């Protein structure tokens, strides 16, 4: 659940570190793009169509959250326990605006790096579909909190990369990614936490770097 605003200075809050980290991915993408003659955000526009299409594209992604919350498969429960243990503890006092900014930073940073840079740079040597597949696999590995979590992130990567291929506008997957992350943040921070067992792999994961919803 959301807690009262933290008394800690803004620069010492986990949400500030999360936003800074996600935005640093834009700088990484730009620097690597200069080496590989790729401009990661070149195809991103701020057109009303792209913004609307991105919001609409987030709906199928968010529709999977109720399934995640109701499924009792052990691997799904493990993911829920990890998210329940980390997101409210780190971001519960962040406030809705700060969570929205974190989600937006994740959408911009991760799409610039994995789609704009990696998928874009690989399209020449591997072709459109080969680049989409490799970038999505790397995206999944970057989110490998658990094996199933990595698989889900890979599927999301295919979806987001496919949006870029279909529309030619990186704003569409940026907005879809950001909107989904915001809904996921609000879902896992506001809902009652699932019971956490004393099993220790989950406990160790809950103390690790917080996973992004995707």
LINHUSUL-V39239 format. One record per residue. N is the residue number from 1. RES is the residue in one small letter. PHI is phi in radians with two decimals (NA if undefined). Layout:
BEGIN
N RES PHI
N RES PHI
END
This chain:
BEGIN
1 x NA
2 x -1.28
3 x -1.88
4 x -1.01
5 x -0.94
6 x -1.21
7 x -1.53
8 x -1.22
9 x -1.00
10 x -0.98
11 x -1.36
12 x -1.89
13 x -1.59
14 x -1.00
15 x -1.14
16 x -1.16
17 x -1.11
18 x -1.12
19 x -1.12
20 x -1.09
21 x -1.10
22 x -1.11
23 x -1.24
24 x -1.13
25 x -1.14
26 x -1.14
27 x -1.12
28 x -1.06
29 x -1.10
30 x -1.17
31 x -1.16
32 x -1.18
33 x -1.08
34 x -1.12
35 x -1.27
36 x -1.85
37 x 0.95
38 x -2.22
39 x -1.85
40 x -1.03
41 x -1.82
42 x -1.04
43 x -1.55
44 x -1.45
45 x -2.06
46 x -2.00
47 x -1.21
48 x -0.98
49 x -1.11
50 x -1.14
51 x -1.11
52 x -1.16
53 x -1.12
54 x -1.12
55 x -1.11
56 x -1.14
57 x -1.22
58 x -1.31
59 x -1.08
60 x -1.08
61 x -1.16
62 x -1.18
63 x -1.12
64 x -1.37
65 x -1.09
66 x -1.02
67 x -1.13
68 x -1.06
69 x -1.36
70 x -1.74
71 x -1.21
72 x -1.91
73 x -1.07
74 x -0.96
75 x -1.22
76 x -1.21
77 x -1.07
78 x -1.10
79 x -1.07
80 x -1.08
81 x -1.09
82 x -1.13
83 x -1.15
84 x -1.12
85 x -1.43
86 x -1.82
87 x -1.10
88 x -1.13
89 x -1.14
90 x -1.57
91 x -2.07
92 x -1.11
93 x -1.79
94 x -1.34
95 x 1.56
96 x -1.11
97 x -1.11
98 x -1.13
99 x -1.15
100 x -1.12
101 x -1.16
102 x -1.11
103 x -1.11
104 x -1.14
105 x -1.09
106 x -1.13
107 x -1.08
108 x -1.19
109 x -1.14
110 x -1.28
111 x -1.25
112 x -1.08
113 x -1.34
114 x -1.45
115 x -1.65
116 x -1.04
117 x -1.53
118 x -1.14
119 x -1.12
120 x -1.12
121 x -1.22
122 x -1.49
123 x -1.08
124 x -1.08
125 x -1.28
126 x -1.86
127 x 1.47
128 x -1.02
129 x -1.38
130 x -1.14
131 x -1.14
132 x -1.07
133 x -1.16
134 x -1.14
135 x -1.08
136 x -1.22
137 x -1.12
138 x -1.14
139 x -1.06
140 x -1.11
141 x -1.12
142 x -1.21
143 x -1.99
144 x -1.42
145 x -1.16
146 x -2.42
147 x -1.07
148 x -1.16
149 x -1.06
150 x -1.12
151 x -1.14
152 x -1.07
153 x -1.12
154 x -1.11
155 x -1.10
156 x -1.10
157 x -1.09
158 x -1.07
159 x -1.15
160 x -1.16
161 x -1.13
162 x -1.12
163 x -1.07
164 x -1.16
165 x -1.07
166 x -1.25
167 x -1.82
168 x 1.27
169 x -2.21
170 x -1.18
171 x -1.06
172 x -1.09
173 x -1.18
174 x -1.07
175 x -1.20
176 x -1.06
177 x -1.08
178 x -1.13
179 x -1.13
180 x -1.11
181 x -1.05
182 x -1.11
183 x -1.09
184 x -1.15
185 x -0.98
186 x -1.11
187 x -1.13
188 x -1.40
189 x -1.48
190 x -1.59
191 x -1.39
192 x -1.08
193 x -1.22
194 x -1.27
195 x -1.06
196 x -1.83
197 x -1.37
198 x -1.47
199 x -1.04
200 x -1.53
201 x -1.21
202 x -1.12
203 x -1.12
204 x -1.13
205 x -1.12
206 x -1.21
207 x -1.67
208 x -1.49
209 x -0.99
210 x -1.12
211 x -1.32
212 x -1.31
213 x -0.92
214 x -2.53
END
